[in-house]
Amino acid sequence: MISSLWTTIKREFNIMMRGKMIFIVIIIIPLLTNILLGYEFNKDIINKIPMAVYDGDNSSLSRMIIEQFRENDMFDIKYYVEDSNDIKGLIDDSKVRVGMVIPKGFSKDVLETKSPSILMVYDGSHMPIAAAAKKNASEILLTLKTGILMKVLKAKLNLPGDTAEKMALAINFSSRTLYNPTGSYKSFLNIGFGTAIVQSGIAIMSASAIRAAEIAKEKGKRLGYLLGKVIFYGFVGWISLLLNILIQYKIFRVTFRGQFLDAAILSIFLSLAVAAFGVMISSWIRNSIVSTMINSVIFVPNTIMVGYTWPVLSMPRVYKSMANFYPFYHYADNIRDLFLKGLPISEMNKDIIWLLEFTMVVLVIGALGILIIKVKEDIPRISSNKEEEKIAIS
């Protein structure tokens, strides 16, 4: 079996070097995609969001509020409109993504403690932009609200400044975001997206790994042949995953608090699991186009199906159950925790054991497929022998 395994690995390596397709799909395409992803998210956070303002009050207070937004890097005030209804038109035309409406008599109502409102309008068709803008706008307005309240208390009740401050801050709220305090999109998304590209390449190329002509030559060494395929595609995929990690960490400075060795260990288990599944499909389905399509349907939409971009806890129950059967589900959150939280590999034992068990199960199923292929190949040979016997008798 060892000799057959080693022969298979060398054969696949020679095929990769001659035809280049395996190398292109598993190494080159993910490499280029990772570089493009890195540059796409290189700004790290969303800023310079185009904004429109309607100042119906035109007071020193309203101008001070507008100035706070102007000085914030998140916002880029592009338009001052004469009618508040014009803001919707600008958002409809995608000229701005945020609008602010300060009503007439705003400062007067503030002094009279009538609790006037500033209306913020967000373009909900671009959810990441809307979420980032809403967060920063809320922080700015909350800070302004506290300062304005202090001034009103001092003017209305003739209070000293420190007393007015204590009253304005009677309840003080504070928050702290751990592990990704800046809200970096590249730290949140890049590693998972890059992994999804790599595993798609592994799945697609391993889907046509089993070849009838090669099986016919192996005869009693088919288990070694099967393992050789899995090890070869798993190893090449593992190299691609490591390149993905190194590119994001070294070139694009994605936060990496864990150990590279831990990331390498976790990645080899994922790569072998995906390779084993692809080879298993190839051992049962002789049509390479059909087997490739099956693997593509299963592995390409992984980032959505396993909760990397949209949390599993918010999915319907059937999707939650399905997610557990994807190898990427047992890798994605772990690699992100390794990067952002610095969790050690010992915290991931449960998922590593699942990936190992998954690999073993699909290997057994793949071995059964190889044996069935052998039986089917024997049937024509037996029937042809019977035909030869009839001819000899006649």
Salt bridges, closest charged atoms under 4 A:
GLU12 OE2 - ARG211 NH1 2.64
GLU12 OE2 - LYS229 NZ 2.20
GLU67 OE1 - ARG70 NE 3.98
ASP76 OD2 - LYS78 NZ 3.16
ASP92 OD2 - LYS88 NZ 2.99
GLU112 OE2 - LYS108 NZ 3.04
GLU112 OE1 - LYS114 NZ 2.99
ASP123 OD2 - ARG97 NH1 2.70
GLU139 OE2 - LYS135 NZ 3.17
GLU214 OE1 - ARG11 NH1 3.92
GLU214 OE2 - ARG211 NH1 2.91
GLU214 OE1 - LYS229 NZ 2.93
GLU218 OE2 - ARG11 NH2 3.21
ASP333 OD1 - ARG336 NH2 3.54
ASP337 OD1 - LYS341 NZ 3.93
ASP351 OD1 - HIS330 ND1 2.74
GLU377 OE1 - ARG222 NH2 3.04
ASP378 OD1 - ARG381 NH2 3.73
